[in-house]
């Protein structure tokens, strides 16, 4: 009896289910599908929205983003590479064939100078030298006689003084000849001359030629200026507030005459005091092989404050919202209702220095820089989709 009741109950339930299933569409209940709830840090876009937003992916890079100081300065030459040529005793210009801009070598004859004083100096040297030979022999003879108690000490002292005085005179006249350009070791009684060759003390180019044939020049008059451009350096002027931002070894990029060609230099020395105009001098050695550089030229320079490589992204990849900075990374692709979607994760970061279109970012602990694909272009579109749900987000 119990089995029969169970069978009747199952038949009744089945008929009831069949009745509900076969009822009219107008009276059928619609079961709602629960909408997907995205995490707070996820933004999803359809493929067509990604194309519209022009989103591009890239990776975190290590770059040197030290800020740069913009300064002005001039090209200078070291004192050892700049020579001013004079004639210590003066004289008349007998011969010269050089013009400004000519290249000269060390020891090359620049001009021939004529002066009677040159003859007098040579004569005085040779006379004193000959007297010294006699005085030296007399000194030795008297010294030997004094040892044998033949000659008095007073007489020996007198001879000694005369000998030393002549020796000093010969040495001073010798230096005078060297000063005017005459080699004493080559001077003989038969080669005395009233002319002297004025030679270049360094290799370089003639910056100035201030003589002509027949002109009389004074000892203090500048006859030639010679510049050696092989080792030029920069004199850069900084403001007082930037004095602590530059140290030796920092790299410098500079430009001349509004040219686009970039030249390189390295800071070699910094000033040790502040000028009256509250400026600070920095000196940089030119390291690149630059053409058309001349002393006195004005330059525009950029001094790199740091060469340390940091984790960085294009500046457009970093967005700000509610006083915080974020980047977006590719999360995954999925499909909903037959449509393809891409999810992006919003990650909070901290910004550092910026330069050359890149920004330093301090990533959260555990961030995998080698595998992460970061949105480098279109990040603001993703931020807009996040802030305005329904406008771009789905």
Short mmCIF file of the C-alpha atoms (twelve columns), coordinates in Angstrom:
data_MODEL
# 
_entry.id   MODEL 
# 
loop_
_atom_site.group_PDB 
_atom_site.id 
_atom_site.type_symbol 
_atom_site.label_atom_id 
_atom_site.label_alt_id 
_atom_site.label_comp_id 
_atom_site.label_asym_id 
_atom_site.label_seq_id 
_atom_site.Cartn_x 
_atom_site.Cartn_y 
_atom_site.Cartn_z 
_atom_site.pdbx_PDB_model_num 
ATOM 1   C CA . UNK A 1   0.000   0.000  0.000   1 
ATOM 2   C CA . UNK A 2   2.886   2.291  0.839   1 
ATOM 3   C CA . UNK A 3   4.566   1.624  -2.510  1 
ATOM 4   C CA . UNK A 4   1.385   2.530  -4.335  1 
ATOM 5   C CA . UNK A 5   1.155   5.861  -2.475  1 
ATOM 6   C CA . UNK A 6   4.760   6.698  -3.341  1 
ATOM 7   C CA . UNK A 7   4.171   5.966  -7.034  1 
ATOM 8   C CA . UNK A 8   1.035   8.194  -7.057  1 
ATOM 9   C CA . UNK A 9   3.012   11.015 -5.402  1 
ATOM 10  C CA . UNK A 10  5.831   10.819 -7.992  1 
ATOM 11  C CA . UNK A 11  3.319   10.846 -10.861 1 
ATOM 12  C CA . UNK A 12  1.616   13.934 -9.393  1 
ATOM 13  C CA . UNK A 13  4.864   15.834 -9.009  1 
ATOM 14  C CA . UNK A 14  5.890   14.957 -12.550 1 
ATOM 15  C CA . UNK A 15  2.574   16.179 -13.982 1 
ATOM 16  C CA . UNK A 16  2.939   19.409 -11.987 1 
ATOM 17  C CA . UNK A 17  6.403   20.043 -13.401 1 
ATOM 18  C CA . UNK A 18  5.178   19.265 -16.919 1 
ATOM 19  C CA . UNK A 19  2.305   21.712 -16.492 1 
ATOM 20  C CA . UNK A 20  4.563   24.534 -15.385 1 
ATOM 21  C CA . UNK A 21  7.032   23.902 -18.197 1 
ATOM 22  C CA . UNK A 22  4.324   23.898 -20.871 1 
ATOM 23  C CA . UNK A 23  2.531   27.023 -19.642 1 
ATOM 24  C CA . UNK A 24  2.414   30.169 -21.940 1 
ATOM 25  C CA . UNK A 25  5.540   32.407 -22.423 1 
ATOM 26  C CA . UNK A 26  3.714   35.403 -21.070 1 
ATOM 27  C CA . UNK A 27  3.176   33.773 -17.716 1 
ATOM 28  C CA . UNK A 28  6.742   32.241 -17.539 1 
ATOM 29  C CA . UNK A 29  9.019   33.674 -14.806 1 
ATOM 30  C CA . UNK A 30  12.444  35.123 -15.941 1 
ATOM 31  C CA . UNK A 31  15.393  34.078 -13.770 1 
ATOM 32  C CA . UNK A 32  17.887  36.998 -13.625 1 
ATOM 33  C CA . UNK A 33  21.615  36.308 -14.249 1 
ATOM 34  C CA . UNK A 34  23.880  37.782 -11.565 1 
ATOM 35  C CA . UNK A 35  26.189  40.536 -12.926 1 
ATOM 36  C CA . UNK A 36  29.984  40.076 -12.541 1 
ATOM 37  C CA . UNK A 37  31.494  42.176 -9.767  1 
ATOM 38  C CA . UNK A 38  35.063  43.316 -10.637 1 
ATOM 39  C CA . UNK A 39  37.702  43.882 -7.946  1 
ATOM 40  C CA . UNK A 40  38.414  47.486 -7.046  1 
ATOM 41  C CA . UNK A 41  41.806  47.454 -8.783  1 
ATOM 42  C CA . UNK A 42  40.627  45.880 -12.082 1 
ATOM 43  C CA . UNK A 43  39.476  47.695 -15.227 1 
ATOM 44  C CA . UNK A 44  38.210  45.794 -18.258 1 
ATOM 45  C CA . UNK A 45  37.782  46.988 -21.847 1 
ATOM 46  C CA . UNK A 46  36.560  45.443 -25.060 1 
ATOM 47  C CA . UNK A 47  38.945  45.127 -27.989 1 
ATOM 48  C CA . UNK A 48  37.293  48.008 -29.843 1 
ATOM 49  C CA . UNK A 49  37.639  50.229 -26.760 1 
ATOM 50  C CA . UNK A 50  41.323  49.336 -26.471 1 
ATOM 51  C CA . UNK A 51  41.880  50.411 -30.076 1 
ATOM 52  C CA . UNK A 52  39.916  53.609 -29.516 1 
ATOM 53  C CA . UNK A 53  41.989  54.454 -26.441 1 
ATOM 54  C CA . UNK A 54  45.201  53.682 -28.397 1 
ATOM 55  C CA . UNK A 55  46.553  51.581 -25.550 1 
ATOM 56  C CA . UNK A 56  50.109  50.270 -25.854 1 
ATOM 57  C CA . UNK A 57  52.061  47.907 -23.608 1 
ATOM 58  C CA . UNK A 58  55.711  47.995 -22.601 1 
ATOM 59  C CA . UNK A 59  58.005  47.045 -19.750 1 
ATOM 60  C CA . UNK A 60  59.778  48.673 -16.835 1 
ATOM 61  C CA . UNK A 61  63.229  49.976 -17.855 1 
ATOM 62  C CA . UNK A 62  66.395  50.900 -16.008 1 
ATOM 63  C CA . UNK A 63  67.383  54.447 -16.997 1 
ATOM 64  C CA . UNK A 64  69.563  57.278 -15.763 1 
ATOM 65  C CA . UNK A 65  67.107  60.092 -15.093 1 
ATOM 66  C CA . UNK A 66  69.203  62.584 -13.164 1 
ATOM 67  C CA . UNK A 67  67.875  66.084 -13.575 1 
ATOM 68  C CA . UNK A 68  69.965  68.488 -15.634 1 
ATOM 69  C CA . UNK A 69  71.144  71.983 -14.840 1 
ATOM 70  C CA . UNK A 70  70.961  74.478 -17.694 1 
ATOM 71  C CA . UNK A 71  73.966  76.804 -17.538 1 
ATOM 72  C CA . UNK A 72  75.946  79.154 -19.757 1 
ATOM 73  C CA . UNK A 73  79.659  79.583 -20.154 1 
ATOM 74  C CA . UNK A 74  82.577  80.121 -22.494 1 
ATOM 75  C CA . UNK A 75  85.290  77.988 -24.074 1 
ATOM 76  C CA . UNK A 76  88.699  78.653 -22.554 1 
ATOM 77  C CA . UNK A 77  92.222  77.386 -22.981 1 
ATOM 78  C CA . UNK A 78  94.600  76.328 -20.227 1 
ATOM 79  C CA . UNK A 79  97.403  78.836 -19.431 1 
ATOM 80  C CA . UNK A 80  100.016 76.319 -20.583 1 
ATOM 81  C CA . UNK A 81  98.350  76.233 -24.019 1 
ATOM 82  C CA . UNK A 82  98.251  80.009 -24.484 1 
ATOM 83  C CA . UNK A 83  101.454 81.956 -25.204 1 
ATOM 84  C CA . UNK A 84  102.161 85.672 -25.443 1 
ATOM 85  C CA . UNK A 85  105.442 86.345 -27.256 1 
ATOM 86  C CA . UNK A 86  107.542 89.446 -26.568 1 
ATOM 87  C CA . UNK A 87  111.147 90.493 -27.227 1 
ATOM 88  C CA . UNK A 88  112.856 91.120 -23.838 1 
ATOM 89  C CA . UNK A 89  115.339 93.687 -25.225 1 
ATOM 90  C CA . UNK A 90  113.150 95.121 -27.961 1 
ATOM 91  C CA . UNK A 91  114.482 95.913 -31.431 1 
ATOM 92  C CA . UNK A 92  113.551 96.426 -35.065 1 
ATOM 93  C CA . UNK A 93  111.557 93.820 -36.997 1 
ATOM 94  C CA . UNK A 94  113.833 92.686 -39.803 1 
ATOM 95  C CA . UNK A 95  111.743 89.861 -41.213 1 
ATOM 96  C CA . UNK A 96  108.439 88.017 -40.703 1 
ATOM 97  C CA . UNK A 97  106.091 86.115 -42.999 1 
ATOM 98  C CA . UNK A 98  103.284 84.960 -40.714 1 
ATOM 99  C CA . UNK A 99  99.634  85.958 -40.578 1 
ATOM 100 C CA . UNK A 100 96.922  85.454 -37.949 1 
ATOM 101 C CA . UNK A 101 95.529  81.936 -38.191 1 
ATOM 102 C CA . UNK A 102 98.773  80.360 -39.381 1 
ATOM 103 C CA . UNK A 103 99.771  77.119 -37.687 1 
ATOM 104 C CA . UNK A 104 103.153 77.127 -35.965 1 
ATOM 105 C CA . UNK A 105 105.281 74.487 -34.297 1 
ATOM 106 C CA . UNK A 106 107.272 74.771 -31.110 1 
ATOM 107 C CA . UNK A 107 110.665 76.300 -31.942 1 
ATOM 108 C CA . UNK A 108 109.561 77.706 -35.306 1 
ATOM 109 C CA . UNK A 109 110.940 81.154 -36.212 1 
ATOM 110 C CA . UNK A 110 108.238 83.805 -35.914 1 
ATOM 111 C CA . UNK A 111 110.309 86.882 -36.731 1 
ATOM 112 C CA . UNK A 112 113.888 88.165 -36.962 1 
ATOM 113 C CA . UNK A 113 114.743 91.026 -34.581 1 
ATOM 114 C CA . UNK A 114 117.689 93.435 -35.082 1 
ATOM 115 C CA . UNK A 115 119.240 95.352 -32.171 1 
ATOM 116 C CA . UNK A 116 122.734 96.677 -31.415 1 
ATOM 117 C CA . UNK A 117 122.262 95.672 -27.799 1 
ATOM 118 C CA . UNK A 118 122.417 92.039 -28.906 1 
ATOM 119 C CA . UNK A 119 125.992 92.675 -30.102 1 
ATOM 120 C CA . UNK A 120 126.938 94.347 -26.837 1 
ATOM 121 C CA . UNK A 121 125.536 91.450 -24.805 1 
ATOM 122 C CA . UNK A 122 127.477 88.887 -26.826 1 
ATOM 123 C CA . UNK A 123 130.694 90.908 -26.601 1 
ATOM 124 C CA . UNK A 124 130.365 91.324 -22.856 1 
ATOM 125 C CA . UNK A 125 129.771 87.606 -22.419 1 
ATOM 126 C CA . UNK A 126 132.800 86.552 -24.454 1 
ATOM 127 C CA . UNK A 127 135.094 89.075 -22.696 1 
ATOM 128 C CA . UNK A 128 133.931 87.949 -19.269 1 
ATOM 129 C CA . UNK A 129 134.297 84.309 -20.258 1 
ATOM 130 C CA . UNK A 130 137.893 84.867 -21.403 1 
ATOM 131 C CA . UNK A 131 138.745 86.718 -18.189 1 
ATOM 132 C CA . UNK A 132 137.234 83.871 -16.197 1 
ATOM 133 C CA . UNK A 133 139.630 81.390 -17.789 1 
ATOM 134 C CA . UNK A 134 142.593 83.461 -16.593 1 
ATOM 135 C CA . UNK A 135 141.030 84.099 -13.169 1 
ATOM 136 C CA . UNK A 136 140.376 80.393 -12.641 1 
ATOM 137 C CA . UNK A 137 143.961 79.493 -13.447 1 
ATOM 138 C CA . UNK A 138 145.249 82.269 -11.167 1 
ATOM 139 C CA . UNK A 139 142.991 81.043 -8.362  1 
ATOM 140 C CA . UNK A 140 144.309 77.484 -8.624  1 
ATOM 141 C CA . UNK A 141 147.924 78.721 -8.686  1 
ATOM 142 C CA . UNK A 142 147.480 80.885 -5.596  1 
ATOM 143 C CA . UNK A 143 145.678 78.073 -3.796  1 
ATOM 144 C CA . UNK A 144 148.637 75.760 -4.359  1 
ATOM 145 C CA . UNK A 145 151.087 78.416 -3.184  1 
ATOM 146 C CA . UNK A 146 149.039 79.034 -0.065  1 
ATOM 147 C CA . UNK A 147 149.147 75.328 0.775   1 
ATOM 148 C CA . UNK A 148 152.968 75.517 0.553   1 
ATOM 149 C CA . UNK A 149 152.983 78.583 2.794   1 
ATOM 150 C CA . UNK A 150 154.399 80.654 -0.047  1 
ATOM 151 C CA . UNK A 151 151.413 82.962 -0.482  1 
ATOM 152 C CA . UNK A 152 149.527 84.876 2.222   1 
ATOM 153 C CA . UNK A 153 145.912 84.152 3.106   1 
ATOM 154 C CA . UNK A 154 144.919 87.757 2.381   1 
ATOM 155 C CA . UNK A 155 146.202 87.580 -1.183  1 
ATOM 156 C CA . UNK A 156 144.411 84.254 -1.684  1 
ATOM 157 C CA . UNK A 157 141.155 85.769 -0.487  1 
ATOM 158 C CA . UNK A 158 141.492 88.675 -2.916  1 
ATOM 159 C CA . UNK A 159 142.109 86.323 -5.841  1 
ATOM 160 C CA . UNK A 160 139.212 84.138 -4.744  1 
ATOM 161 C CA . UNK A 161 136.810 87.110 -4.675  1 
ATOM 162 C CA . UNK A 162 137.863 88.226 -8.158  1 
ATOM 163 C CA . UNK A 163 137.442 84.698 -9.476  1 
ATOM 164 C CA . UNK A 164 133.959 84.269 -7.991  1 
ATOM 165 C CA . UNK A 165 132.838 87.688 -9.203  1 
ATOM 166 C CA . UNK A 166 133.832 86.852 -12.758 1 
ATOM 167 C CA . UNK A 167 132.170 83.499 -12.486 1 
ATOM 168 C CA . UNK A 168 128.902 85.182 -11.400 1 
ATOM 169 C CA . UNK A 169 129.212 87.773 -14.194 1 
ATOM 170 C CA . UNK A 170 129.652 85.069 -16.840 1 
ATOM 171 C CA . UNK A 171 126.620 83.193 -15.499 1 
ATOM 172 C CA . UNK A 172 124.424 86.312 -15.524 1 
ATOM 173 C CA . UNK A 173 125.470 87.268 -19.069 1 
ATOM 174 C CA . UNK A 174 124.837 83.688 -20.140 1 
ATOM 175 C CA . UNK A 175 121.254 83.886 -18.820 1 
ATOM 176 C CA . UNK A 176 120.778 87.232 -20.566 1 
ATOM 177 C CA . UNK A 177 121.758 85.678 -23.883 1 
ATOM 178 C CA . UNK A 178 119.396 82.767 -23.317 1 
ATOM 179 C CA . UNK A 179 116.607 85.249 -22.513 1 
ATOM 180 C CA . UNK A 180 116.975 87.018 -25.859 1 
ATOM 181 C CA . UNK A 181 117.256 83.747 -27.759 1 
ATOM 182 C CA . UNK A 182 121.012 83.228 -28.185 1 
ATOM 183 C CA . UNK A 183 122.625 79.903 -27.244 1 
ATOM 184 C CA . UNK A 184 125.823 80.723 -25.299 1 
ATOM 185 C CA . UNK A 185 127.324 77.315 -26.021 1 
ATOM 186 C CA . UNK A 186 127.339 78.111 -29.746 1 
ATOM 187 C CA . UNK A 187 128.658 81.656 -29.436 1 
ATOM 188 C CA . UNK A 188 132.167 82.303 -30.731 1 
ATOM 189 C CA . UNK A 189 134.192 85.410 -31.490 1 
ATOM 190 C CA . UNK A 190 133.531 84.963 -35.210 1 
ATOM 191 C CA . UNK A 191 129.736 84.506 -35.141 1 
ATOM 192 C CA . UNK A 192 128.525 87.563 -33.220 1 
ATOM 193 C CA . UNK A 193 125.332 88.884 -34.816 1 
ATOM 194 C CA . UNK A 194 123.002 91.846 -34.363 1 
ATOM 195 C CA . UNK A 195 119.941 89.745 -35.233 1 
ATOM 196 C CA . UNK A 196 118.052 87.202 -33.159 1 
ATOM 197 C CA . UNK A 197 115.398 84.698 -34.214 1 
ATOM 198 C CA . UNK A 198 112.192 85.014 -32.200 1 
ATOM 199 C CA . UNK A 199 110.794 81.463 -31.918 1 
ATOM 200 C CA . UNK A 200 107.450 79.996 -30.869 1 
ATOM 201 C CA . UNK A 201 107.391 78.563 -27.330 1 
ATOM 202 C CA . UNK A 202 104.446 76.200 -28.083 1 
ATOM 203 C CA . UNK A 203 102.643 74.490 -30.923 1 
ATOM 204 C CA . UNK A 204 99.365  76.071 -32.014 1 
ATOM 205 C CA . UNK A 205 97.748  78.771 -34.126 1 
ATOM 206 C CA . UNK A 206 98.551  82.456 -34.290 1 
ATOM 207 C CA . UNK A 207 95.734  84.339 -32.632 1 
ATOM 208 C CA . UNK A 208 97.305  87.764 -33.151 1 
ATOM 209 C CA . UNK A 209 100.249 89.233 -35.094 1 
ATOM 210 C CA . UNK A 210 101.081 92.772 -34.001 1 
ATOM 211 C CA . UNK A 211 104.227 93.533 -36.038 1 
ATOM 212 C CA . UNK A 212 105.423 94.555 -39.469 1 
ATOM 213 C CA . UNK A 213 108.860 94.851 -41.096 1 
ATOM 214 C CA . UNK A 214 110.829 97.888 -39.899 1 
ATOM 215 C CA . UNK A 215 108.713 98.466 -36.803 1 
ATOM 216 C CA . UNK A 216 110.546 99.082 -33.538 1 
ATOM 217 C CA . UNK A 217 109.112 97.030 -30.697 1 
ATOM 218 C CA . UNK A 218 109.542 97.659 -26.991 1 
ATOM 219 C CA . UNK A 219 110.399 94.899 -24.476 1 
ATOM 220 C CA . UNK A 220 106.862 94.941 -23.017 1 
ATOM 221 C CA . UNK A 221 105.052 94.984 -26.359 1 
ATOM 222 C CA . UNK A 222 103.055 91.845 -27.329 1 
ATOM 223 C CA . UNK A 223 104.240 90.690 -30.750 1 
ATOM 224 C CA . UNK A 224 102.397 87.376 -31.152 1 
ATOM 225 C CA . UNK A 225 99.625  85.457 -29.396 1 
ATOM 226 C CA . UNK A 226 99.596  81.697 -29.906 1 
ATOM 227 C CA . UNK A 227 96.772  79.324 -28.928 1 
ATOM 228 C CA . UNK A 228 96.876  75.541 -28.791 1 
ATOM 229 C CA . UNK A 229 93.321  74.235 -29.277 1 
ATOM 230 C CA . UNK A 230 94.152  70.601 -28.526 1 
ATOM 231 C CA . UNK A 231 93.059  70.856 -24.890 1 
ATOM 232 C CA . UNK A 232 90.166  73.253 -24.400 1 
ATOM 233 C CA . UNK A 233 87.884  73.432 -21.404 1 
ATOM 234 C CA . UNK A 234 84.625  75.080 -20.375 1 
ATOM 235 C CA . UNK A 235 84.161  77.843 -17.837 1 
ATOM 236 C CA . UNK A 236 80.552  77.430 -16.698 1 
ATOM 237 C CA . UNK A 237 78.685  79.903 -14.505 1 
ATOM 238 C CA . UNK A 238 76.191  78.568 -11.949 1 
ATOM 239 C CA . UNK A 239 73.969  80.402 -9.504  1 
ATOM 240 C CA . UNK A 240 74.769  80.177 -5.822  1 
ATOM 241 C CA . UNK A 241 71.755  77.935 -5.106  1 
ATOM 242 C CA . UNK A 242 73.094  75.248 -7.473  1 
ATOM 243 C CA . UNK A 243 76.621  75.128 -6.047  1 
ATOM 244 C CA . UNK A 244 75.994  71.878 -4.143  1 
ATOM 245 C CA . UNK A 245 74.574  70.061 -7.169  1 
ATOM 246 C CA . UNK A 246 77.800  69.686 -9.136  1 
ATOM 247 C CA . UNK A 247 80.874  67.584 -8.340  1 
ATOM 248 C CA . UNK A 248 83.905  66.436 -10.300 1 
ATOM 249 C CA . UNK A 249 83.235  63.638 -12.761 1 
ATOM 250 C CA . UNK A 250 79.723  64.649 -13.800 1 
ATOM 251 C CA . UNK A 251 78.949  64.657 -17.518 1 
ATOM 252 C CA . UNK A 252 78.214  67.824 -19.471 1 
ATOM 253 C CA . UNK A 253 76.513  68.257 -22.836 1 
ATOM 254 C CA . UNK A 254 77.041  71.595 -24.562 1 
ATOM 255 C CA . UNK A 255 76.196  73.410 -27.786 1 
ATOM 256 C CA . UNK A 256 77.768  76.361 -29.607 1 
ATOM 257 C CA . UNK A 257 76.370  79.018 -31.965 1 
ATOM 258 C CA . UNK A 258 72.845  77.594 -31.749 1 
ATOM 259 C CA . UNK A 259 74.091  74.441 -33.498 1 
ATOM 260 C CA . UNK A 260 72.322  71.122 -33.021 1 
ATOM 261 C CA . UNK A 261 75.591  69.164 -32.804 1 
ATOM 262 C CA . UNK A 262 76.099  67.894 -29.282 1 
ATOM 263 C CA . UNK A 263 79.520  68.080 -27.624 1 
ATOM 264 C CA . UNK A 264 80.685  66.250 -24.510 1 
ATOM 265 C CA . UNK A 265 82.679  67.373 -21.479 1 
ATOM 266 C CA . UNK A 266 83.387  66.169 -17.939 1 
ATOM 267 C CA . UNK A 267 83.472  68.358 -14.835 1 
ATOM 268 C CA . UNK A 268 87.111  68.484 -13.744 1 
ATOM 269 C CA . UNK A 269 87.018  71.096 -11.004 1 
ATOM 270 C CA . UNK A 270 84.537  73.238 -9.109  1 
ATOM 271 C CA . UNK A 271 85.034  76.696 -7.683  1 
ATOM 272 C CA . UNK A 272 85.906  77.165 -4.018  1 
ATOM 273 C CA . UNK A 273 84.160  80.486 -3.471  1 
ATOM 274 C CA . UNK A 274 81.108  82.499 -4.487  1 
ATOM 275 C CA . UNK A 275 81.697  85.612 -6.578  1 
ATOM 276 C CA . UNK A 276 80.459  89.094 -5.792  1 
ATOM 277 C CA . UNK A 277 77.619  88.569 -8.269  1 
ATOM 278 C CA . UNK A 278 76.561  85.431 -6.338  1 
ATOM 279 C CA . UNK A 279 77.732  83.056 -9.057  1 
ATOM 280 C CA . UNK A 280 79.781  79.885 -8.818  1 
ATOM 281 C CA . UNK A 281 82.349  78.706 -11.379 1 
ATOM 282 C CA . UNK A 282 82.617  75.141 -12.657 1 
ATOM 283 C CA . UNK A 283 85.339  73.910 -15.027 1 
ATOM 284 C CA . UNK A 284 84.850  71.004 -17.447 1 
ATOM 285 C CA . UNK A 285 87.353  69.311 -19.747 1 
ATOM 286 C CA . UNK A 286 86.111  68.765 -23.292 1 
ATOM 287 C CA . UNK A 287 86.191  65.007 -23.893 1 
ATOM 288 C CA . UNK A 288 84.786  64.648 -27.421 1 
ATOM 289 C CA . UNK A 289 86.640  65.412 -30.651 1 
ATOM 290 C CA . UNK A 290 84.940  68.678 -31.574 1 
ATOM 291 C CA . UNK A 291 85.570  70.795 -34.635 1 
ATOM 292 C CA . UNK A 292 85.088  74.543 -34.970 1 
ATOM 293 C CA . UNK A 293 85.654  75.138 -31.252 1 
ATOM 294 C CA . UNK A 294 87.605  78.291 -30.476 1 
ATOM 295 C CA . UNK A 295 88.533  79.971 -27.191 1 
ATOM 296 C CA . UNK A 296 86.070  82.689 -26.241 1 
ATOM 297 C CA . UNK A 297 83.005  81.070 -27.803 1 
ATOM 298 C CA . UNK A 298 79.797  81.144 -25.757 1 
ATOM 299 C CA . UNK A 299 78.158  77.793 -24.975 1 
ATOM 300 C CA . UNK A 300 74.847  76.518 -23.652 1 
ATOM 301 C CA . UNK A 301 75.388  73.498 -21.428 1 
ATOM 302 C CA . UNK A 302 73.445  70.824 -19.549 1 
ATOM 303 C CA . UNK A 303 75.052  69.300 -16.467 1 
ATOM 304 C CA . UNK A 304 73.713  65.871 -15.493 1 
ATOM 305 C CA . UNK A 305 73.132  65.771 -11.747 1 
ATOM 306 C CA . UNK A 306 73.171  61.961 -11.489 1 
ATOM 307 C CA . UNK A 307 74.152  58.896 -13.517 1 
ATOM 308 C CA . UNK A 308 72.410  56.297 -11.316 1 
ATOM 309 C CA . UNK A 309 70.030  53.967 -13.192 1 
ATOM 310 C CA . UNK A 310 66.547  53.665 -11.690 1 
ATOM 311 C CA . UNK A 311 63.339  51.763 -12.505 1 
ATOM 312 C CA . UNK A 312 61.411  53.990 -14.876 1 
ATOM 313 C CA . UNK A 313 58.526  54.180 -17.308 1 
ATOM 314 C CA . UNK A 314 57.439  56.692 -19.935 1 
ATOM 315 C CA . UNK A 315 55.904  59.645 -18.101 1 
ATOM 316 C CA . UNK A 316 52.523  59.002 -19.813 1 
ATOM 317 C CA . UNK A 317 52.362  55.597 -18.105 1 
ATOM 318 C CA . UNK A 318 52.013  57.146 -14.634 1 
ATOM 319 C CA . UNK A 319 48.629  58.670 -13.710 1 
ATOM 320 C CA . UNK A 320 47.514  60.531 -10.585 1 
ATOM 321 C CA . UNK A 321 44.230  60.173 -8.715  1 
ATOM 322 C CA . UNK A 322 43.322  61.400 -5.222  1 
ATOM 323 C CA . UNK A 323 46.927  62.524 -4.583  1 
ATOM 324 C CA . UNK A 324 48.279  59.072 -5.389  1 
ATOM 325 C CA . UNK A 325 50.152  57.753 -8.411  1 
ATOM 326 C CA . UNK A 326 49.227  54.606 -10.333 1 
ATOM 327 C CA . UNK A 327 50.235  52.464 -13.273 1 
ATOM 328 C CA . UNK A 328 48.210  49.819 -15.127 1 
ATOM 329 C CA . UNK A 329 49.461  46.331 -15.964 1 
ATOM 330 C CA . UNK A 330 48.024  43.721 -18.303 1 
ATOM 331 C CA . UNK A 331 46.177  41.076 -16.248 1 
ATOM 332 C CA . UNK A 332 44.391  38.647 -18.575 1 
ATOM 333 C CA . UNK A 333 42.049  38.195 -21.515 1 
ATOM 334 C CA . UNK A 334 38.565  36.705 -21.167 1 
ATOM 335 C CA . UNK A 335 35.272  36.252 -23.007 1 
ATOM 336 C CA . UNK A 336 31.780  37.226 -21.833 1 
ATOM 337 C CA . UNK A 337 28.536  36.874 -23.791 1 
ATOM 338 C CA . UNK A 338 30.539  36.111 -26.877 1 
ATOM 339 C CA . UNK A 339 32.705  39.221 -26.618 1 
ATOM 340 C CA . UNK A 340 36.449  39.445 -25.911 1 
ATOM 341 C CA . UNK A 341 37.582  41.540 -22.957 1 
ATOM 342 C CA . UNK A 342 40.993  42.468 -21.510 1 
ATOM 343 C CA . UNK A 343 41.542  43.131 -17.843 1 
ATOM 344 C CA . UNK A 344 44.087  45.640 -16.533 1 
ATOM 345 C CA . UNK A 345 45.225  45.937 -12.925 1 
ATOM 346 C CA . UNK A 346 45.660  49.334 -11.283 1 
ATOM 347 C CA . UNK A 347 48.806  49.412 -9.087  1 
ATOM 348 C CA . UNK A 348 49.825  52.219 -6.762  1 
ATOM 349 C CA . UNK A 349 53.429  53.451 -7.148  1 
ATOM 350 C CA . UNK A 350 55.541  56.384 -6.017  1 
ATOM 351 C CA . UNK A 351 57.141  58.832 -8.432  1 
ATOM 352 C CA . UNK A 352 60.761  59.960 -8.400  1 
ATOM 353 C CA . UNK A 353 62.749  62.224 -10.692 1 
ATOM 354 C CA . UNK A 354 61.772  62.796 -14.321 1 
ATOM 355 C CA . UNK A 355 63.798  63.468 -17.432 1 
ATOM 356 C CA . UNK A 356 63.899  62.835 -21.184 1 
ATOM 357 C CA . UNK A 357 60.231  61.766 -21.225 1 
ATOM 358 C CA . UNK A 358 60.658  59.124 -18.492 1 
ATOM 359 C CA . UNK A 359 59.739  59.067 -14.794 1 
ATOM 360 C CA . UNK A 360 61.340  57.113 -11.980 1 
ATOM 361 C CA . UNK A 361 58.834  54.817 -10.226 1 
ATOM 362 C CA . UNK A 362 59.127  53.050 -6.884  1 
ATOM 363 C CA . UNK A 363 57.227  49.777 -7.266  1 
ATOM 364 C CA . UNK A 364 55.459  47.814 -4.524  1 
ATOM 365 C CA . UNK A 365 57.325  44.926 -2.938  1 
ATOM 366 C CA . UNK A 366 57.081  41.721 -4.942  1 
ATOM 367 C CA . UNK A 367 56.437  43.402 -8.301  1 
ATOM 368 C CA . UNK A 368 57.928  41.271 -11.082 1 
ATOM 369 C CA . UNK A 369 59.611  43.749 -13.430 1 
ATOM 370 C CA . UNK A 370 60.834  41.074 -15.837 1 
ATOM 371 C CA . UNK A 371 57.398  39.625 -16.659 1 
ATOM 372 C CA . UNK A 372 55.046  42.555 -16.096 1 
ATOM 373 C CA . UNK A 373 53.481  44.173 -19.173 1 
ATOM 374 C CA . UNK A 374 52.771  47.789 -18.325 1 
ATOM 375 C CA . UNK A 375 50.421  50.182 -20.115 1 
ATOM 376 C CA . UNK A 376 52.820  52.801 -21.496 1 
ATOM 377 C CA . UNK A 377 50.269  54.693 -23.579 1 
ATOM 378 C CA . UNK A 378 46.573  55.233 -22.906 1 
ATOM 379 C CA . UNK A 379 46.808  54.987 -19.098 1 
ATOM 380 C CA . UNK A 380 44.596  58.056 -18.658 1 
ATOM 381 C CA . UNK A 381 41.844  56.355 -20.693 1 
ATOM 382 C CA . UNK A 382 41.936  53.439 -18.273 1 
ATOM 383 C CA . UNK A 383 41.821  55.846 -15.336 1 
ATOM 384 C CA . UNK A 384 38.802  57.543 -16.919 1 
ATOM 385 C CA . UNK A 385 37.098  54.179 -17.322 1 
ATOM 386 C CA . UNK A 386 37.798  53.417 -13.689 1 
ATOM 387 C CA . UNK A 387 36.453  56.742 -12.429 1 
ATOM 388 C CA . UNK A 388 33.440  56.856 -14.769 1 
ATOM 389 C CA . UNK A 389 32.051  53.374 -14.743 1 
ATOM 390 C CA . UNK A 390 29.725  52.961 -17.726 1 
ATOM 391 C CA . UNK A 391 31.317  55.677 -19.816 1 
ATOM 392 C CA . UNK A 392 34.123  53.465 -21.060 1 
ATOM 393 C CA . UNK A 393 33.932  50.478 -18.772 1 
ATOM 394 C CA . UNK A 394 31.406  47.719 -19.514 1 
# 
